[in-house]
Amino acid sequence: MAEEFNREKLYDHTITIYTEANPNPNSMKFMLSFMLIKNGDTFDFPDLEAAKISPLATELFEKFDFIERIFYMSNFITITKKEEVVWNEVIPQMKEYLTEYFREKKPVFDESKEVAEDGSEDDTEAIKMIKSVLEEYIKPAVEMDGGAIQFHSFDEESGVVKVLLQGSCSGCPSSTITLKAGIENMLKRMVPTVKEVVAEGV
C-alpha cells in the first residue's frame, strides 16, 4: 500500500518569502508562506536590547547593520532600515537569510524569556470600547501596511487615548496624518468620552 500523502510534511519544506512595500519607504513587509505568530499577537523590537527574547530578531540586528526596527505579526516580518540603504540592494540577501533560518527550524523566540501579560481584566467600560474599535476597525487597515497599533492608556478625565504605533507605522511620515484624520475621528465618533488620540513613544 502506498504511503499516505502527508500535506503538513510537504508544506513543512515549502518556504516562500515575498516582499510588500508600504507607506513608510524605509519599511518592508517580508510575507511568509506560514504563520509566524498566532493570530492577534504582535512583537515590536526597536533595537537589539529589546530583541533579546527572539533569537531571530537578534540575529537580524547583528547580521544586517542597516536594520533599525523589526516587527512580527501573523505571517509577516516588517523590517525598517536606515534611510541611506536601498531596498533593491539588500532584499535578496535578506530573503535568502530568512529562508535558510526557517528551513533549519531555528527558534523564533527564546522560550526561557517571559512575555508580559496585558492586564486586560482591569479595563473600564470605556477602555473596553476603545480596544474593541481598535481591534475591529483600525487594526486590520494598519496591518495591511505592515504595522500595528496597540492600546497604551486612556485618561478618563482628559479624554486622551495613547496608542503605540509599531512596525512600519513607527516613524512613518504619514502616520501622524493617519492618526489624526482616521483613527482619532473614528474613536471620537464611536466612543464619546474620547477627546484626543496621541501616539506614545514616536
ZAKOLVO-774207 format. One record per residue: y, z, x of N, C-alpha, C in turn. Coordinates in steps of 0.02 Angstrom, whole numbers, padded with zeros to 5 digits, always signed. Layout:
YZXYZXYZX...
% end
This chain:
-00060+00000+00042+00000+00000+00000+00063+00000+00044+00110-00042+00026+00171-00047+00066+00211+00018+00063+00246+00032+00118+00286+00093+00121+00344+00088+00071+00355+00143+00034+00407+00143-00017+00476+00131+00014+00516+00089-00020+00583+00073+00004+00627+00136+00001+00655+00154+00057+00697+00214+00061+00771+00193+00069+00806+00191+00012+00875+00168+00012+00920+00213+00054+00910+00280+00048+00952+00326+00086+00943+00317+00161+00882+00304+00182+00868+00295+00253+00902+00231+00278+00901+00179+00236+00933+00116+00255+01008+00126+00264+01040+00158+00214+01112+00167+00216+01132+00216+00271+01086+00258+00290+01099+00306+00344+01117+00270+00409+01091+00209+00418+01102+00172+00479+01158+00119+00471+01184+00113+00411+01236+00063+00398+01304+00097+00397+01340+00091+00451+01406+00123+00456+01459+00068+00461+01501+00064+00411+01555+00015+00410+01621+00051+00408+01667+00029+00450+01734+00058+00452+01785+00002+00448+01830+00006+00401+01885-00042+00399+01951-00005+00389+02005-00039+00404+02070-00006+00402+02112-00029+00343+02156+00016+00321+02204+00001+00268+02272+00028+00288+02322-00015+00286+02390+00008+00301+02417+00048+00243+02469+00086+00254+02501+00125+00202+02576+00125+00213+02617+00156+00169+02690+00152+00177+02717+00180+00243+02680+00225+00274+02702+00251+00339+02677+00205+00394+02721+00168+00428+02699+00119+00478+02662+00150+00538+02671+00214+00548+02637+00247+00604+02570+00278+00585+02550+00270+00522+02486+00296+00499+02439+00239+00477+02375+00251+00485+02325+00202+00465+02265+00238+00435+02240+00210+00379+02180+00238+00348+02119+00203+00378+02072+00243+00403+02008+00216+00426+01957+00232+00372+01941+00182+00332+01896+00189+00275+01823+00187+00298+01783+00234+00273+01714+00240+00293+01667+00218+00237+01608+00195+00255+01559+00172+00205+01516+00230+00179+01540+00291+00188+01504+00351+00165+01555+00406+00153+01535+00458+00117+01580+00514+00104+01583+00560+00165+01643+00573+00188+01653+00618+00245+01663+00690+00222+01701+00698+00168+01718+00764+00142+01702+00765+00068+01677+00821+00043+01661+00825-00028+01724+00816-00070+01715+00790-00129+01771+00769-00172+01822+00825-00182+01885+00810-00170+01939+00857-00182+01962+00895-00121+01921+00902-00070+01940+00939-00011+01981+00895+00037+02028+00926+00072+02068+00891+00122+02074+00935+00184+02080+00903+00241+02090+00939+00304+02143+00902+00344+02196+00938+00363+02252+00908+00397+02259+00942+00466+02259+00901+00519+02264+00927+00587+02327+00898+00620+02381+00937+00622+02444+00912+00651+02444+00914+00727+02394+00947+00758+02391+00949+00831+02321+00970+00854+02310+00971+00919+02245+00988+00947+02224+01059+00930+02271+01105+00930+02255+01175+00915+02227+01182+00844+02258+01147+00796+02235+01151+00727+02167+01118+00718+02149+01073+00765+02086+01035+00759+02025+01072+00785+02034+01136+00806+01978+01171+00838+01917+01181+00793+01926+01177+00727+01869+01184+00681+01829+01119+00675+01856+01065+00703+01823+00999+00696+01813+00966+00764+01750+00962+00787+01736+00926+00849+01759+00853+00848+01755+00821+00789+01777+00752+00784+01852+00746+00796+01892+00786+00762+01965+00784+00771+01984+00803+00842+01949+00853+00870+01963+00874+00939+01951+00817+00988+01895+00782+00980+01880+00726+01025+01931+00669+01017+01951+00656+00955+02000+00603+00943+02067+00619+00978+02091+00680+00971+02152+00700+01005+02146+00694+01081+02088+00713+01107+02078+00713+01180+02067+00643+01208+02035+00601+01170+02019+00534+01194+02077+00485+01187+02115+00492+01133+02171+00446+01119+02236+00486+01121+02272+00483+01176+02331+00525+01184+02391+00503+01142+02384+00447+01107+02439+00424+01064+02433+00452+00993+02380+00489+00979+02370+00517+00912+02414+00578+00903+02451+00579+00847+02495+00636+00832+02470+00679+00774+02428+00650+00731+02404+00688+00674+02340+00657+00648+02294+00699+00622+02231+00675+00594+02221+00709+00527+02198+00669+00479+02188+00695+00411+02122+00669+00383+02082+00715+00354+02018+00695+00323+02022+00703+00248+01994+00655+00212+01983+00663+00140+01930+00614+00116+01888+00637+00070+01835+00597+00040+01803+00548+00090+01817+00484+00085+01784+00435+00129+01833+00402+00177+01886+00438+00197+01931+00408+00246+01961+00459+00294+01983+00433+00351+02020+00472+00401+02087+00437+00410+02142+00473+00400+02208+00445+00413+02231+00469+00481+02250+00423+00523+02272+00439+00590+02345+00418+00598+02386+00464+00622+02457+00449+00635+02468+00445+00710+02499+00391+00732+02508+00377+00803+02581+00386+00825+02591+00385+00890+02659+00384+00917+02690+00316+00902+02755+00316+00892+02790+00256+00869+02785+00197+00917+02783+00211+00982+02783+00156+01031+02717+00119+01037+02664+00147+01007+02597+00116+01012+02589+00064+00956+02560+00007+00972+02549-00047+00923+02478-00041+00895+02471-00040+00829+02406-00031+00798+02355-00083+00820+02375-00146+00821+02328-00200+00838+02296-00191+00906+02330-00156+00950+02303-00146+01018+02253-00089+01022+02254-00043+00974+02211+00016+00979+02158+00021+00925+02166-00014+00869+02118-00009+00814+02046-00027+00835+02035-00082+00872+01966-00099+00890+01929-00044+00928+01961-00013+00977+01927+00040+01015+01918+00102+00973+01963+00116+00927+01956+00174+00883+01898+00164+00834+01893+00105+00806+01837+00090+00760+01770+00095+00797+01769+00069+00858+01708+00072+00898+01689+00145+00913+01739+00185+00930+01726+00256+00945+01699+00292+00884+01732+00283+00826+01711+00317+00765+01641+00295+00743+01627+00231+00748+01561+00206+00730+01507+00239+00772+01519+00242+00836+01470+00273+00882+01463+00347+00868+01518+00380+00853+01516+00452+00839+01471+00467+00779+01481+00429+00725+01441+00440+00665+01369+00416+00673+01360+00363+00711+01292+00338+00723+01250+00391+00759+01283+00427+00804+01248+00480+00841+01242+00545+00801+01270+00544+00740+01266+00601+00694+01296+00665+00724+01351+00655+00760+01386+00714+00787+01420+00751+00730+01433+00816+00738+01462+00855+00683+01536+00840+00671+01554+00842+00607+01624+00834+00589+01660+00901+00595+01624+00955+00576+01652+01023+00580+01608+01068+00622+01639+01118+00652+01604+01172+00686+01588+01225+00634+01525+01230+00615+01506+01275+00560+01517+01348+00576+01528+01365+00639+01541+01436+00656+01613+01456+00641+01656+01406+00628+01726+01420+00612+01735+01425+00537+01772+01475+00515+01782+01486+00443+01842+01446+00418+01836+01421+00356+01892+01386+00324+01920+01432+00270+01986+01440+00269+02019+01487+00224+02009+01469+00150+02001+01520+00108+01997+01510+00036+02067+01501+00007+02071+01468-00051+02137+01453-00078+02166+01508-00123+02126+01556-00145+02151+01612-00184+02177+01593-00252+02149+01541-00283+02174+01514-00347+02163+01561-00407+02119+01612-00398+02105+01657-00455+02166+01699-00474+02216+01703-00429+02275+01744-00443+02333+01703-00472+02322+01641-00488+02376+01598-00512+02404+01620-00580+02471+01613-00586+02503+01624-00651+02493+01561-00694+02513+01565-00757+02505+01507-00802+02546+01448-00777+02607+01462-00753+02650+01408-00729+02618+01373-00668+02591+01412-00622+02559+01384-00563+02498+01343-00582+02460+01366-00630+02401+01328-00654+02423+01261-00682+02479+01260-00719+02504+01197-00748+02528+01150-00692+02563+01178-00642+02588+01137-00586+02529+01106-00549+02479+01146-00533+02420+01122-00497+02383+01069-00538+02381+01078-00604+02348+01029-00647+02383+00961-00645+02450+00962-00648+02489+00900-00645+02479+00866-00577+02482+00906-00524+02472+00878-00457+02404+00846-00451+02353+00880-00477+02284+00857-00471+02272+00793-00511+02296+00792-00572+02280+00737-00618+02324+00675-00610+02389+00686-00599+02435+00630-00600+02462+00609-00531+02470+00657-00486+02505+00642-00424+02458+00630-00365+02407+00672-00358+02361+00665-00301+02329+00596-00295+02303+00567-00350+02270+00501-00343+02315+00448-00312+02379+00447-00332+02426+00396-00306+02440+00409-00232+02448+00472-00214+02462+00490-00144+02402+00472-00099+02342+00485-00125+02281+00471-00087+02272+00397-00074+02295+00355-00120+02290+00283-00110+02328+00261-00047+02380+00299-00030+02420+00283+00029+02398+00320+00091+02339+00351+00088+02311+00383+00148+02336+00453+00162+02365+00484+00111+02391+00552+00120+02366+00599+00067+02396+00658+00065+02379+00707+00014+02438+00752+00002+02438+00783-00056+02489+00832-00073+02454+00895-00095+02475+00951-00068+02445+01015-00084+02498+01063-00110+02480+01102-00161+02525+01154-00186+02533+01207-00133+02595+01228-00120+02608+01282-00072+02629+01347-00107+02681+01343-00148+02705+01403-00182+02752+01384-00239+02764+01433-00283+02811+01423-00338+02850+01487-00348+02916+01482-00344+02961+01539-00356+02980+01539-00430+02954+01587-00467+02965+01589-00540+03039+01597-00557+03077+01632-00516+03148+01644-00531+03192+01582-00519+03183+01550-00462+03225+01491-00446+03197+01426-00474+03132+01426-00490+03101+01365-00516+03085+01315-00462+03083+01337-00398+03070+01292-00342+02995+01290-00326+02968+01230-00327+02899+01219-00306+02899+01193-00235+02858+01224-00192+02850+01198-00124+02781+01166-00118+02780+01106-00088+02717+01070-00079+02708+01053-00006+02646+01041+00014+02630+01019+00081+02612+00945+00078+02646+00904+00117+02629+00833+00122+02585+00823+00183+02527+00793+00175+02479+00786+00229+02461+00713+00241+02428+00701+00298+02406+00633+00315+02465+00587+00326+02461+00528+00297+02514+00478+00308+02581+00499+00278+02579+00545+00230+02642+00566+00197+02684+00610+00242+02653+00642+00290+02691+00686+00334+02732+00645+00384+02797+00651+00378+02841+00614+00423+02855+00542+00401+02830+00523+00344+02841+00454+00320+02913+00448+00294+02949+00395+00314+03019+00386+00292+03027+00384+00216+02977+00358+00181+02984+00351+00109+02959+00412+00070+02931+00461+00105+02901+00518+00069+02953+00561+00034+03014+00567+00062+03066+00606+00030+03088+00574-00035+03094+00508-00035+03112+00472-00097+03058+00481-00149+02995+00474-00128+02939+00483-00175+02939+00554-00203+02952+00602-00159+02951+00673-00180+03002+00685-00235+03063+00660-00226+03117+00674-00274+03113+00628-00335+03105+00563-00323+03107+00515-00378+03044+00518-00422+02987+00531-00391+02925+00530-00429+02897+00598-00445+02880+00636-00393+02845+00700-00403+02889+00751-00438+02951+00759-00414+02995+00809-00444+03009+00793-00518+03025+00731-00532+03039+00711-00601+02980+00725-00647+02920+00709-00624+02861+00719-00666+02847+00794-00678+02852+00834-00625+02840+00905-00633+02892+00938-00679+02955+00918-00671+03008+00946-00713+02997+00928-00787+02972+00868-00798+02959+00845-00866+02899+00880-00898+02847+00892-00858+02784+00919-00885+02778+00995-00880+02817+01025-00834+02818+01098-00828+02891+01120-00831+02916+01140-00890+02988+01153-00900+03018+01205-00853+02978+01252-00827+03006+01304-00782+03020+01277-00712+02997+01217-00696+03009+01187-00630+03080+01157-00628+03119+01177-00578+03187+01151-00570+03194+01105-00510+03152+01115-00459+03158+01075-00398+03091+01075-00361+03078+01021-00324+03018+01017-00282+03040+01001-00211+03016+01041-00164+03032+01029-00094+02968+01027-00052+02972+00991+00003+02914+00986+00048+02919+01040+00102+02866+01076+00111+02863+01130+00161+02838+01102+00227+02873+01120+00281+02849+01104+00348+02853+01031+00367+02897+00991+00336+02903+00920+00353+02963+00911+00399
% end
